Each structure stands twice: as C-alpha cells, then as structure tokens.
Amino acid sequence: MRNVLLRITYLGDVARVYADGKLATDDFYKGTPFEIGLPRLPAADGEQNLRLQILPMRKDAPIYLSAGGGMAFPPSGQIVELQRVEVVLEYQAVAEVGR
C-alpha cells in the first residue's frame, strides 16, 4: 500500500478539515472530490481527531463553475451538502522491463 486518502464529495463553498482543533487543509468547491492524504495530516500522540466543516455556497457567489460543476440551488438561495466520505487505499506496483 502506498497511501491512504480521505475522499470527500460535497456541495458548498469551501470544505475545511481540522486535526485536533487546528486547520489542517481546505478545499474551494470546483466540482471534484476533495482528497486528503491522511499520512500528511499532523498527528497528536499518534492519533487524530478530525472535524469537517463545509460552508454553504450562495447562488449569487461570484464564481464560475465549468459545465457539469453547477449546482441546483433550493429556494433559500444557498446549498451545503455532504454527499459521500470514503477512505481510499492507493497502491503502487513496480515492474521491471527488459530482463
């Protein structure tokens, strides 16, 4: 195994991950999942308490989303939705060629 990723699929303005109460990383919405390499997050005593915060996207936000990245806004005019959280194991294979 090469890496362990936390893949977060969401709708909103920005997603933030806090490790033991401190901002570890963030992601501005662009229509693709937010992927975090778990080994890269700061650890306290070998264990991490992670917290995810997603801020809502307003319909009138001055951003451009490419085709397929758009959102269907409810009547409130803003959207925030956690769609999926996955732990993804990333593997690496090495092959020798020419022997």
C-alpha positions, 0 to 999 in steps of 0.5 A: 500500500502506498497511501491512504486518502480521505475522499470527500464529495460535497456541495458548498463553498469551501470544505475545511478539515481540522486535526485536533482543533487546528486547520489542517487543509481546505478545499474551494468547491470546483466540482471534484472530490476533495482528497486528503492524504491522511499520512500528511495530516499532523498527528497528536500522540499518534492519533487524530481527531478530525472535524469537517466543516463545509460552508454553504455556497450562495447562488449569487457567489461570484464564481464560475463553475465549468459545465457539469460543476453547477449546482441546483440551488433550493429556494433559500438561495444557498446549498451545503451538502455532504454527499459521500466520505470514503477512505481510499487505499492507493497502491503502487506496483513496480515492474521491471522491463527488459530482463 
